[in-house]
Each structure stands twice: as structure tokens, then as C-alpha cells.
Amino acid sequence: MKKEVMEKIAALITAAFGLVAALAWNDTIKAIFSEIFGSTNQLVPMIVYAVLVTVIAVLATMWIGNIAEKLEK
């Protein structure tokens, strides 16, 4: 049971660091987006930002999945 608890704690800590990194990247991408397209407070730039971040997230997930699959082989 102690091993399982430690594994869960490690997973939660890893997830927490992942969240912190995601929030940092979110702020960075917003700043870059603002530099290129201006204010992100309007509806159209917000939609473009959301679509862009979604596409990046999907591509990154696919890339990481491919790497993980290759490592398993």
C-alpha cells in the first residue's frame, strides 16, 4: 500500500508541475499573440487564439504519443 500511495503522490506532483508549465505557456502564447495581432480582448482574436492553442495541443499530443509508441517497441 505504501508503494501505491507514493506512486499516486508522484503522479499528482507531476500533474501539478504540468499545470504550472501549461499556465506559463498560456501566458507566453498570449503575449506573443498580442504582439502579433494586438489585443486579445475582442471575440475574434480570442477564437483564433483558442483554435491555435487547440491545434498545437493536438499536434503535441500526437507527437508525444508517437514517441512513446516508438519507445515501447
Phi and psi in radians as a Rosetta constraint file:
Dihedral C 1 N 2 CA 2 C 2 CIRCULARHARMONIC -1.078 0.35
Dihedral N 2 CA 2 C 2 N 3 CIRCULARHARMONIC -0.684 0.35
Dihedral C 2 N 3 CA 3 C 3 CIRCULARHARMONIC -1.109 0.35
Dihedral N 3 CA 3 C 3 N 4 CIRCULARHARMONIC -0.744 0.35
Dihedral C 3 N 4 CA 4 C 4 CIRCULARHARMONIC -1.111 0.35
Dihedral N 4 CA 4 C 4 N 5 CIRCULARHARMONIC -0.715 0.35
Dihedral C 4 N 5 CA 5 C 5 CIRCULARHARMONIC -1.101 0.35
Dihedral N 5 CA 5 C 5 N 6 CIRCULARHARMONIC -0.780 0.35
Dihedral C 5 N 6 CA 6 C 6 CIRCULARHARMONIC -1.117 0.35
Dihedral N 6 CA 6 C 6 N 7 CIRCULARHARMONIC -0.658 0.35
Dihedral C 6 N 7 CA 7 C 7 CIRCULARHARMONIC -1.117 0.35
Dihedral N 7 CA 7 C 7 N 8 CIRCULARHARMONIC -0.735 0.35
Dihedral C 7 N 8 CA 8 C 8 CIRCULARHARMONIC -1.152 0.35
Dihedral N 8 CA 8 C 8 N 9 CIRCULARHARMONIC -0.728 0.35
Dihedral C 8 N 9 CA 9 C 9 CIRCULARHARMONIC -1.100 0.35
Dihedral N 9 CA 9 C 9 N 10 CIRCULARHARMONIC -0.751 0.35
Dihedral C 9 N 10 CA 10 C 10 CIRCULARHARMONIC -1.084 0.35
Dihedral N 10 CA 10 C 10 N 11 CIRCULARHARMONIC -0.708 0.35
Dihedral C 10 N 11 CA 11 C 11 CIRCULARHARMONIC -1.138 0.35
Dihedral N 11 CA 11 C 11 N 12 CIRCULARHARMONIC -0.718 0.35
Dihedral C 11 N 12 CA 12 C 12 CIRCULARHARMONIC -1.157 0.35
Dihedral N 12 CA 12 C 12 N 13 CIRCULARHARMONIC -0.722 0.35
Dihedral C 12 N 13 CA 13 C 13 CIRCULARHARMONIC -1.113 0.35
Dihedral N 13 CA 13 C 13 N 14 CIRCULARHARMONIC -0.743 0.35
Dihedral C 13 N 14 CA 14 C 14 CIRCULARHARMONIC -1.073 0.35
Dihedral N 14 CA 14 C 14 N 15 CIRCULARHARMONIC -0.766 0.35
Dihedral C 14 N 15 CA 15 C 15 CIRCULARHARMONIC -1.098 0.35
Dihedral N 15 CA 15 C 15 N 16 CIRCULARHARMONIC -0.679 0.35
Dihedral C 15 N 16 CA 16 C 16 CIRCULARHARMONIC -1.109 0.35
Dihedral N 16 CA 16 C 16 N 17 CIRCULARHARMONIC -0.773 0.35
Dihedral C 16 N 17 CA 17 C 17 CIRCULARHARMONIC -1.122 0.35
Dihedral N 17 CA 17 C 17 N 18 CIRCULARHARMONIC -0.628 0.35
Dihedral C 17 N 18 CA 18 C 18 CIRCULARHARMONIC -1.088 0.35
Dihedral N 18 CA 18 C 18 N 19 CIRCULARHARMONIC -0.719 0.35
Dihedral C 18 N 19 CA 19 C 19 CIRCULARHARMONIC -1.122 0.35
Dihedral N 19 CA 19 C 19 N 20 CIRCULARHARMONIC -0.777 0.35
Dihedral C 19 N 20 CA 20 C 20 CIRCULARHARMONIC -1.057 0.35
Dihedral N 20 CA 20 C 20 N 21 CIRCULARHARMONIC -0.762 0.35
Dihedral C 20 N 21 CA 21 C 21 CIRCULARHARMONIC -1.114 0.35
Dihedral N 21 CA 21 C 21 N 22 CIRCULARHARMONIC -0.732 0.35
Dihedral C 21 N 22 CA 22 C 22 CIRCULARHARMONIC -1.081 0.35
Dihedral N 22 CA 22 C 22 N 23 CIRCULARHARMONIC -0.725 0.35
Dihedral C 22 N 23 CA 23 C 23 CIRCULARHARMONIC -1.153 0.35
Dihedral N 23 CA 23 C 23 N 24 CIRCULARHARMONIC -0.665 0.35
Dihedral C 23 N 24 CA 24 C 24 CIRCULARHARMONIC -1.121 0.35
Dihedral N 24 CA 24 C 24 N 25 CIRCULARHARMONIC -0.766 0.35
Dihedral C 24 N 25 CA 25 C 25 CIRCULARHARMONIC -1.151 0.35
Dihedral N 25 CA 25 C 25 N 26 CIRCULARHARMONIC -0.629 0.35
Dihedral C 25 N 26 CA 26 C 26 CIRCULARHARMONIC -1.030 0.35
Dihedral N 26 CA 26 C 26 N 27 CIRCULARHARMONIC -0.822 0.35
Dihedral C 26 N 27 CA 27 C 27 CIRCULARHARMONIC -1.114 0.35
Dihedral N 27 CA 27 C 27 N 28 CIRCULARHARMONIC -0.692 0.35
Dihedral C 27 N 28 CA 28 C 28 CIRCULARHARMONIC -1.142 0.35
Dihedral N 28 CA 28 C 28 N 29 CIRCULARHARMONIC -0.804 0.35
Dihedral C 28 N 29 CA 29 C 29 CIRCULARHARMONIC -1.122 0.35
Dihedral N 29 CA 29 C 29 N 30 CIRCULARHARMONIC -0.683 0.35
Dihedral C 29 N 30 CA 30 C 30 CIRCULARHARMONIC -1.073 0.35
Dihedral N 30 CA 30 C 30 N 31 CIRCULARHARMONIC -0.727 0.35
Dihedral C 30 N 31 CA 31 C 31 CIRCULARHARMONIC -1.133 0.35
Dihedral N 31 CA 31 C 31 N 32 CIRCULARHARMONIC -0.762 0.35
Dihedral C 31 N 32 CA 32 C 32 CIRCULARHARMONIC -1.102 0.35
Dihedral N 32 CA 32 C 32 N 33 CIRCULARHARMONIC -0.782 0.35
Dihedral C 32 N 33 CA 33 C 33 CIRCULARHARMONIC -1.046 0.35
Dihedral N 33 CA 33 C 33 N 34 CIRCULARHARMONIC -0.741 0.35
Dihedral C 33 N 34 CA 34 C 34 CIRCULARHARMONIC -1.124 0.35
Dihedral N 34 CA 34 C 34 N 35 CIRCULARHARMONIC -0.672 0.35
Dihedral C 34 N 35 CA 35 C 35 CIRCULARHARMONIC -1.098 0.35
Dihedral N 35 CA 35 C 35 N 36 CIRCULARHARMONIC -0.682 0.35
Dihedral C 35 N 36 CA 36 C 36 CIRCULARHARMONIC -1.441 0.35
Dihedral N 36 CA 36 C 36 N 37 CIRCULARHARMONIC -0.818 0.35
Dihedral C 36 N 37 CA 37 C 37 CIRCULARHARMONIC -1.890 0.35
Dihedral N 37 CA 37 C 37 N 38 CIRCULARHARMONIC -0.052 0.35
Dihedral C 37 N 38 CA 38 C 38 CIRCULARHARMONIC 1.593 0.35
Dihedral N 38 CA 38 C 38 N 39 CIRCULARHARMONIC -2.695 0.35
Dihedral C 38 N 39 CA 39 C 39 CIRCULARHARMONIC -1.051 0.35
Dihedral N 39 CA 39 C 39 N 40 CIRCULARHARMONIC 2.463 0.35
Dihedral C 39 N 40 CA 40 C 40 CIRCULARHARMONIC -1.751 0.35
Dihedral N 40 CA 40 C 40 N 41 CIRCULARHARMONIC 0.244 0.35
Dihedral C 40 N 41 CA 41 C 41 CIRCULARHARMONIC -1.499 0.35
Dihedral N 41 CA 41 C 41 N 42 CIRCULARHARMONIC -0.120 0.35
Dihedral C 41 N 42 CA 42 C 42 CIRCULARHARMONIC -1.622 0.35
Dihedral N 42 CA 42 C 42 N 43 CIRCULARHARMONIC 2.772 0.35
Dihedral C 42 N 43 CA 43 C 43 CIRCULARHARMONIC -1.115 0.35
Dihedral N 43 CA 43 C 43 N 44 CIRCULARHARMONIC -0.851 0.35
Dihedral C 43 N 44 CA 44 C 44 CIRCULARHARMONIC -1.086 0.35
Dihedral N 44 CA 44 C 44 N 45 CIRCULARHARMONIC -0.844 0.35
Dihedral C 44 N 45 CA 45 C 45 CIRCULARHARMONIC -1.061 0.35
Dihedral N 45 CA 45 C 45 N 46 CIRCULARHARMONIC -0.586 0.35
Dihedral C 45 N 46 CA 46 C 46 CIRCULARHARMONIC -1.157 0.35
Dihedral N 46 CA 46 C 46 N 47 CIRCULARHARMONIC -0.692 0.35
Dihedral C 46 N 47 CA 47 C 47 CIRCULARHARMONIC -1.162 0.35
Dihedral N 47 CA 47 C 47 N 48 CIRCULARHARMONIC -0.770 0.35
Dihedral C 47 N 48 CA 48 C 48 CIRCULARHARMONIC -1.063 0.35
Dihedral N 48 CA 48 C 48 N 49 CIRCULARHARMONIC -0.751 0.35
Dihedral C 48 N 49 CA 49 C 49 CIRCULARHARMONIC -1.054 0.35
Dihedral N 49 CA 49 C 49 N 50 CIRCULARHARMONIC -0.825 0.35
Dihedral C 49 N 50 CA 50 C 50 CIRCULARHARMONIC -1.085 0.35
Dihedral N 50 CA 50 C 50 N 51 CIRCULARHARMONIC -0.742 0.35
Dihedral C 50 N 51 CA 51 C 51 CIRCULARHARMONIC -1.139 0.35
Dihedral N 51 CA 51 C 51 N 52 CIRCULARHARMONIC -0.774 0.35
Dihedral C 51 N 52 CA 52 C 52 CIRCULARHARMONIC -1.048 0.35
Dihedral N 52 CA 52 C 52 N 53 CIRCULARHARMONIC -0.812 0.35
Dihedral C 52 N 53 CA 53 C 53 CIRCULARHARMONIC -1.139 0.35
Dihedral N 53 CA 53 C 53 N 54 CIRCULARHARMONIC -0.669 0.35
Dihedral C 53 N 54 CA 54 C 54 CIRCULARHARMONIC -1.106 0.35
Dihedral N 54 CA 54 C 54 N 55 CIRCULARHARMONIC -0.787 0.35
Dihedral C 54 N 55 CA 55 C 55 CIRCULARHARMONIC -1.075 0.35
Dihedral N 55 CA 55 C 55 N 56 CIRCULARHARMONIC -0.784 0.35
Dihedral C 55 N 56 CA 56 C 56 CIRCULARHARMONIC -1.068 0.35
Dihedral N 56 CA 56 C 56 N 57 CIRCULARHARMONIC -0.748 0.35
Dihedral C 56 N 57 CA 57 C 57 CIRCULARHARMONIC -1.112 0.35
Dihedral N 57 CA 57 C 57 N 58 CIRCULARHARMONIC -0.738 0.35
Dihedral C 57 N 58 CA 58 C 58 CIRCULARHARMONIC -1.133 0.35
Dihedral N 58 CA 58 C 58 N 59 CIRCULARHARMONIC -0.812 0.35
Dihedral C 58 N 59 CA 59 C 59 CIRCULARHARMONIC -1.091 0.35
Dihedral N 59 CA 59 C 59 N 60 CIRCULARHARMONIC -0.736 0.35
Dihedral C 59 N 60 CA 60 C 60 CIRCULARHARMONIC -1.133 0.35
Dihedral N 60 CA 60 C 60 N 61 CIRCULARHARMONIC -0.703 0.35
Dihedral C 60 N 61 CA 61 C 61 CIRCULARHARMONIC -1.115 0.35
Dihedral N 61 CA 61 C 61 N 62 CIRCULARHARMONIC -0.744 0.35
Dihedral C 61 N 62 CA 62 C 62 CIRCULARHARMONIC -1.125 0.35
Dihedral N 62 CA 62 C 62 N 63 CIRCULARHARMONIC -0.736 0.35
Dihedral C 62 N 63 CA 63 C 63 CIRCULARHARMONIC -1.089 0.35
Dihedral N 63 CA 63 C 63 N 64 CIRCULARHARMONIC -0.822 0.35
Dihedral C 63 N 64 CA 64 C 64 CIRCULARHARMONIC -1.132 0.35
Dihedral N 64 CA 64 C 64 N 65 CIRCULARHARMONIC -0.676 0.35
Dihedral C 64 N 65 CA 65 C 65 CIRCULARHARMONIC -1.079 0.35
Dihedral N 65 CA 65 C 65 N 66 CIRCULARHARMONIC -0.732 0.35
Dihedral C 65 N 66 CA 66 C 66 CIRCULARHARMONIC -1.116 0.35
Dihedral N 66 CA 66 C 66 N 67 CIRCULARHARMONIC -0.732 0.35
Dihedral C 66 N 67 CA 67 C 67 CIRCULARHARMONIC -1.101 0.35
Dihedral N 67 CA 67 C 67 N 68 CIRCULARHARMONIC -0.786 0.35
Dihedral C 67 N 68 CA 68 C 68 CIRCULARHARMONIC -1.083 0.35
Dihedral N 68 CA 68 C 68 N 69 CIRCULARHARMONIC -0.692 0.35
Dihedral C 68 N 69 CA 69 C 69 CIRCULARHARMONIC -1.136 0.35
Dihedral N 69 CA 69 C 69 N 70 CIRCULARHARMONIC -0.725 0.35
Dihedral C 69 N 70 CA 70 C 70 CIRCULARHARMONIC -1.146 0.35
Dihedral N 70 CA 70 C 70 N 71 CIRCULARHARMONIC -0.644 0.35
Dihedral C 70 N 71 CA 71 C 71 CIRCULARHARMONIC -1.188 0.35
Dihedral N 71 CA 71 C 71 N 72 CIRCULARHARMONIC -0.528 0.35
Dihedral C 71 N 72 CA 72 C 72 CIRCULARHARMONIC -1.227 0.35
Dihedral N 72 CA 72 C 72 N 73 CIRCULARHARMONIC -0.455 0.35
